[in-house]
Amino acid sequence: MDQSTSTAGPTPSNKRRNVSSPTRIQALNDDIMCTVFSFLGFIHLIRCTAVCKSWNKVIDKSKLLEILYREQREIFGGDFDIFTSSEGTWKSKIQNLAISQHRSTLHAGSVDIYQWKGHSDGIDKCKMKNGLVLTGGRGKVMRLWSVERYKCLAEYNLPQTGYLKDFNFDESKVVALVRNQICLWKRDERSIFSSKSGHFPKSSCMCYVDPEAIVGCEDGRARVFDMYGRKWSRIIKMHNGPITCLSVSDDQLLIGGSSFGHISLSDLSSDQQVATLKTNDFAGLTTLCYNSRSHILFSGSRSGRASSWDLRMMKQLWEARVSPNLISSIQHMRDDISILAVGGVDGVLRFVDPQNGGFMSNCIIYESSRKIIHSETSLSTVTRKKGLRVSEDARFDLMPRISRPSISCLAVGMQKVVTTHADGYIRVWKFSK
């Protein structure tokens, strides 16, 4: 009896362990994956093609995108036949259709806002890539979130020696400017490397293109940190006054905005200044947004003015007042300039025509609508609200601040905009037809 009992004992426990072990997505064959993908709409299916090579291969092989495109081809005209074009052509048409739907939903679609308390302290900046958002600000931690699940995926603790100025991330690492030093984390391990504090005037902003991080300083110079060599490698003179914002083009052109409203362009390969662009605004630039496909640069200022520049001709295309006061962030979806999102101190999420700076739409929070979503995936409860579109001639100053909390930063994705706020909240604005 004792022997039989001891022999039979472990068997149920093993079975329980086998049953409870999760099934990974890699265990599903192509046919099952194709069936799952067939339930998705056009935009969501396009998003899935960017997740990984295996998903892209399954979707491409199944012809699902071609089928969905045929159903919606009246957008391009009823006589258009997808199968008369080459593969490259119809794929570009699919991309154009996705961008067209993205633009139309941001311009005039319905708005649902999902919000939660992301930090106990205020949030100054956010960056979004591939459905992930990195946030940070006045506290001693940065957090990486899933936009779709509102879930905190990782935390990155800052060194106690300073406060966060700026940051960015990619598939393998997180790079941050903390006071006058560069900090580097591995995405998975969350181990930290900190450079020696730079002996230079106060830093204000950072951008990075692997393997270099570039820091803008109050003395008008940019300091370059070699992340592989782990040392400050060179200094680039850009302005006579403080550098307030930085960006880097795909062809190694360093773009820096100043507190005097000027934009300086320098060649990273030679450290030589290429050009200086002057706006009609002397209030100081706060944000830059560069489009690598069109070579168009957008800037926002402390006085609420936005500018557009063609960097191939070094020519200003337009300059317009798009906000009554400071613009904290002006962004578009990567490689797309069909619509610009603008956020600032007055808390109104604005959409601007990138061709001329004209107003397209304005959104605020419709405070009377409120629905609690019980979620264990976030650090706090997620609340869903409705967004309200308002005309440009509306008296925003008379509207309650609770419906338009100041926007400290924003990021644009396919049919969505993420905004962060000084009260520590993260808001995901989702747009649909």
C-alpha positions in Angstrom: 0.0 0.0 0.0 2.7 2.4 1.0 4.7 1.6 -2.1 1.7 2.0 -4.5 0.8 5.3 -2.9 4.3 6.7 -3.3 4.5 5.6 -6.9 1.1 7.1 -7.9 1.7 10.4 -6.0 3.8 12.4 -8.4 1.7 11.6 -11.5 -1.2 14.1 -10.9 1.3 16.8 -10.0 3.2 16.4 -13.3 0.0 16.5 -15.2 -1.0 19.7 -13.5 2.3 21.3 -14.4 1.9 20.3 -18.0 -1.6 21.6 -18.2 -0.7 24.9 -16.6 2.3 25.6 -18.7 1.5 28.3 -21.3 1.5 27.6 -25.0 3.8 29.9 -26.9 2.7 31.5 -30.2 5.5 29.6 -32.0 3.7 26.4 -31.3 0.9 27.4 -33.7 1.4 26.3 -37.3 0.9 28.6 -40.3 -2.7 27.4 -41.0 -3.8 28.2 -37.5 -2.1 31.6 -37.6 -3.7 32.4 -40.9 -7.1 31.6 -39.5 -6.5 33.9 -36.5 -5.3 36.7 -38.8 -8.4 36.3 -41.0 -10.5 37.8 -38.2 -8.6 41.0 -38.2 -9.4 44.3 -40.0 -7.2 46.0 -42.5 -5.3 48.3 -40.1 -4.7 45.6 -37.5 -3.5 43.2 -40.1 -0.9 45.7 -41.3 0.3 46.2 -37.8 0.8 42.5 -37.4 3.1 42.4 -40.5 5.5 44.7 -38.6 5.6 42.5 -35.4 8.1 39.9 -36.7 9.4 38.2 -39.9 7.4 35.0 -39.2 4.1 36.9 -38.9 4.8 38.9 -42.0 5.6 35.7 -44.0 2.4 34.1 -43.0 0.3 37.1 -43.9 2.1 37.6 -47.2 1.7 33.9 -48.1 -2.0 33.9 -47.2 -2.9 36.8 -49.5 -5.1 38.2 -46.7 -4.0 41.8 -47.4 -4.7 41.4 -51.1 -8.2 40.2 -50.3 -8.9 43.1 -47.9 -7.5 45.6 -50.3 -9.8 44.3 -53.1 -12.7 44.9 -50.8 -11.7 48.5 -50.2 -10.3 49.3 -53.6 -13.2 51.7 -54.4 -11.1 54.2 -52.5 -8.7 54.2 -55.4 -11.5 53.8 -58.0 -13.6 50.9 -59.2 -11.6 50.3 -62.3 -8.4 49.6 -60.4 -7.4 45.9 -60.4 -4.8 45.0 -57.8 -3.7 42.0 -59.8 -2.7 44.0 -62.9 0.0 45.7 -60.9 3.4 44.3 -59.7 3.8 43.1 -56.1 5.8 46.2 -55.2 3.0 48.5 -56.6 0.1 46.9 -54.7 2.1 46.8 -51.5 2.8 50.5 -51.8 -1.0 51.0 -52.5 -1.8 49.1 -49.3 0.6 51.4 -47.4 -1.1 54.5 -49.0 -4.5 53.1 -48.1 -3.5 52.6 -44.4 -2.1 56.1 -44.2 -5.2 57.5 -45.8 -7.4 55.7 -43.2 -5.0 56.9 -40.4 -5.4 60.5 -41.6 -9.2 60.4 -41.9 -9.7 58.9 -38.5 -7.5 61.4 -36.8 -9.2 64.2 -38.8 -12.8 63.3 -38.2 -13.2 59.9 -36.5 -14.7 59.1 -33.1 -12.3 59.2 -30.2 -11.9 56.9 -27.1 -9.4 57.9 -24.5 -7.9 55.3 -22.2 -6.0 56.8 -19.2 -4.2 55.7 -16.1 -1.8 57.0 -13.5 1.6 56.0 -14.9 3.8 57.8 -12.4 3.3 59.2 -9.0 5.3 62.3 -10.1 4.8 64.2 -13.3 5.7 62.9 -16.7 7.8 65.2 -18.9 8.6 63.0 -21.9 7.4 59.9 -23.8 8.7 58.0 -26.8 6.8 55.4 -28.8 8.0 52.6 -31.1 6.3 49.4 -32.3 3.4 49.6 -29.9 5.6 50.4 -26.8 5.8 53.7 -25.0 8.6 54.7 -22.7 7.7 57.4 -20.1 9.7 59.4 -17.5 10.0 62.7 -15.8 10.4 64.1 -12.3 10.7 60.8 -10.5 13.6 58.3 -10.3 12.1 55.7 -12.7 11.3 55.3 -16.4 8.6 52.8 -17.4 8.0 50.9 -20.6 4.3 50.3 -21.5 2.3 48.2 -23.9 -0.1 50.7 -25.6 -2.7 48.0 -26.4 -2.7 46.4 -23.0 -1.9 49.4 -20.8 0.6 47.2 -19.1 3.9 48.2 -17.5 6.5 45.8 -19.1 9.7 47.1 -17.4 11.1 49.7 -15.0 14.4 51.4 -15.3 15.7 53.1 -12.1 17.7 56.2 -12.5 20.9 56.8 -10.5 20.5 59.0 -7.5 23.0 61.6 -8.7 20.7 63.6 -11.0 17.3 64.0 -12.6 16.1 62.9 -16.0 16.5 65.3 -19.0 15.8 63.2 -22.0 15.8 59.6 -23.3 15.2 57.2 -26.2 15.1 53.5 -26.8 15.3 50.8 -29.5 14.8 47.0 -29.6 17.8 46.2 -27.3 18.5 49.2 -25.1 17.3 52.3 -23.3 19.5 55.5 -23.4 18.9 58.4 -21.1 20.4 61.8 -20.3 20.5 62.1 -16.5 21.9 65.5 -15.5 25.2 65.6 -17.3 25.8 61.9 -17.8 24.6 59.2 -20.3 23.0 56.1 -18.8 22.5 52.9 -20.7 20.2 50.0 -19.9 19.8 46.6 -21.7 16.1 46.2 -22.4 15.8 42.7 -21.0 18.3 42.6 -18.2 17.8 46.2 -17.0 21.4 46.5 -16.1 22.7 50.0 -16.0 25.9 51.7 -17.3 26.5 55.3 -16.4 29.1 57.5 -18.1 31.3 59.8 -16.1 29.5 63.1 -15.6 30.4 65.5 -18.4 32.4 68.6 -17.4 30.4 71.1 -19.4 27.6 73.6 -18.9 24.1 72.5 -18.1 22.6 70.0 -20.6 19.1 70.3 -21.9 18.2 67.6 -24.5 19.5 64.5 -26.1 19.1 62.4 -29.3 20.9 59.3 -30.3 21.7 57.3 -33.3 23.5 54.1 -32.6 26.4 54.1 -31.5 26.4 57.7 -30.5 24.3 59.8 -28.1 24.4 63.6 -28.7 23.7 66.0 -25.9 22.6 69.7 -26.4 24.0 72.2 -23.8 23.4 75.7 -22.7 26.6 77.0 -24.2 25.3 76.3 -27.7 27.5 73.2 -28.2 26.6 69.6 -28.7 28.7 66.9 -27.0 28.9 63.5 -28.6 29.2 60.3 -26.4 30.5 57.1 -28.0 28.4 54.4 -26.4 30.7 51.5 -27.6 33.9 53.3 -26.6 32.1 54.7 -23.5 33.7 58.1 -23.7 32.9 61.7 -24.7 34.4 61.8 -28.2 33.9 65.3 -29.7 32.2 68.7 -29.4 30.1 70.4 -32.2 29.5 74.2 -32.2 25.9 74.9 -33.2 24.5 78.1 -31.6 25.6 81.2 -29.7 22.8 80.4 -27.2 21.4 77.4 -25.5 20.4 74.3 -27.5 16.8 73.5 -26.6 16.0 70.5 -28.9 17.9 68.0 -31.1 17.2 65.6 -34.0 19.3 63.5 -36.4 18.5 62.7 -40.0 19.1 59.4 -41.7 22.0 60.9 -43.6 23.9 62.0 -40.5 22.7 65.6 -40.3 22.5 66.9 -36.8 19.6 69.4 -36.3 19.5 71.7 -33.3 16.9 74.3 -32.2 17.9 77.2 -30.0 16.4 79.5 -27.4 16.6 82.3 -30.0 14.3 80.6 -32.6 17.2 79.5 -34.9 17.8 76.0 -36.3 21.4 74.9 -37.0 22.4 71.9 -39.2 25.8 70.2 -38.8 27.3 67.2 -40.6 28.0 64.5 -38.0 30.7 62.9 -40.1 32.8 66.1 -40.3 31.4 68.2 -37.4 31.1 71.1 -39.7 28.1 73.4 -39.7 26.0 73.1 -42.9 23.4 75.8 -42.6 21.5 78.1 -40.2 17.7 78.5 -40.6 16.0 81.5 -39.0 12.4 81.7 -38.1 10.4 84.8 -37.4 9.8 83.7 -33.9 12.3 84.7 -31.2 10.6 83.0 -28.3 12.7 79.9 -28.5 12.1 76.5 -30.1 10.8 73.7 -27.9 10.4 70.7 -30.2 11.6 69.3 -33.5 10.1 66.6 -35.8 12.0 65.3 -38.8 10.5 63.2 -41.6 13.2 61.0 -43.3 11.2 60.2 -46.3 10.3 63.7 -47.4 13.3 65.6 -45.8 10.7 67.9 -44.2 11.5 69.4 -40.7 8.8 70.7 -38.4 9.4 72.8 -35.3 7.3 74.2 -32.4 8.1 77.2 -30.2 7.3 78.7 -26.8 5.0 81.3 -28.4 2.7 78.6 -30.0 4.1 79.0 -33.6 5.0 76.1 -35.8 7.3 76.0 -38.9 8.0 73.7 -41.8 11.3 73.4 -43.7 12.5 71.5 -46.7 16.1 70.6 -45.8 17.0 69.6 -49.4 16.6 73.3 -50.4 17.1 74.8 -47.0 13.8 76.7 -47.5 11.0 77.5 -45.1 7.7 76.2 -46.4 5.3 77.8 -43.9 5.1 79.3 -40.5 1.9 79.6 -38.5 0.5 80.2 -35.1 -1.2 76.9 -34.2 -1.6 77.3 -30.4 -2.2 80.3 -28.1 0.9 79.4 -26.0 3.8 77.0 -25.6 3.9 74.0 -27.9 5.5 71.1 -25.9 5.5 68.5 -28.7 4.8 68.3 -32.5 4.9 64.9 -34.0 3.6 62.7 -36.9 3.7 58.9 -37.5 7.1 57.7 -38.6 7.8 58.2 -42.3 4.4 59.9 -42.8 3.5 63.6 -43.0 -0.2 63.2 -43.8 -1.2 64.8 -40.5 0.6 66.5 -37.6 -0.4 66.2 -33.9 0.4 69.2 -31.7 0.2 69.4 -27.9 1.0 72.0 -25.4 0.2 74.0 -22.2 -3.5 74.6 -23.0 -4.2 70.8 -23.1 -5.9 70.8 -26.5 -4.8 68.0 -28.8 -4.6 69.6 -32.2 -4.3 68.2 -35.7 -2.6 70.4 -38.3 -2.3 70.1 -42.1 1.5 69.6 -42.7 1.2 71.1 -46.2 0.3 74.6 -45.0 -0.1 74.6 -41.2 -3.9 74.9 -41.4 -6.2 73.6 -38.7 -7.8 70.2 -39.3 -9.3 69.3 -35.9 -9.1 69.9 -32.2 -9.8 67.3 -29.4 -10.4 67.6 -25.7 -11.7 65.1 -23.0 -15.5 64.8 -22.7 -15.5 64.7 -18.9 -19.2 63.6 -18.5 -18.4 60.2 -20.0 -16.6 57.8 -17.7 -16.2 54.1 -17.6 -13.9 52.2 -15.3 -11.9 49.3 -16.8 -10.8 46.9 -14.1 -7.3 46.0 -15.2 -4.6 44.1 -13.3 -2.0 44.8 -16.0 -1.5 48.4 -15.2 -0.1 50.0 -12.0 -3.5 51.7 -11.5 -7.0 51.4 -12.8 -7.6 52.2 -16.4 -10.4 54.6 -17.2 -12.1 55.0 -20.6 -13.5 58.4 -21.6 -14.8 59.9 -24.8 -13.0 62.5 -26.8 -14.8 65.6 -27.9 -14.0 67.5 -31.2 -14.3 71.3 -30.9 -14.0 74.1 -33.4 -11.0 76.3 -33.6 -12.9 79.4 -32.7 -14.1 77.9 -29.4 -13.2 79.6 -26.2 -10.7 77.1 -24.8 -9.8 79.4 -21.9 -13.4 79.1 -20.6 -13.4 75.3 -20.7 -12.6 73.5 -17.5 -8.9 72.4 -17.1 -10.1 68.9 -16.2 -11.1 68.4 -19.8 -7.9 69.7 -21.2 -4.9 68.9 -18.9 -1.6 70.3 -20.1 0.2 68.0 -22.5 3.9 67.6 -21.7 4.7 65.3 -24.6 3.0 63.2 -27.2 3.7 60.4 -29.7 1.8 59.3 -32.8 1.0 55.8 -33.9 -1.4 54.2 -36.4 -4.8 55.7 -35.5 -3.7 56.6 -32.1 -1.9 59.4 -30.1 -0.3 58.9 -26.7 -0.1 62.0 -24.5 1.7 62.4 -21.1 0.9 65.0 -18.5 2.3 66.8 -15.5 -0.1 65.0 -13.1 1.5 61.7 -13.9 -1.3 60.4 -16.2 -0.8 58.6 -19.5 -3.6 58.9 -22.1 -4.0 56.8 -25.2 -6.3 58.6 -27.7 -7.7 55.9 -30.1 -9.4 57.0 -33.3 -11.9 55.0 -35.4 -14.3 55.6 -38.2 
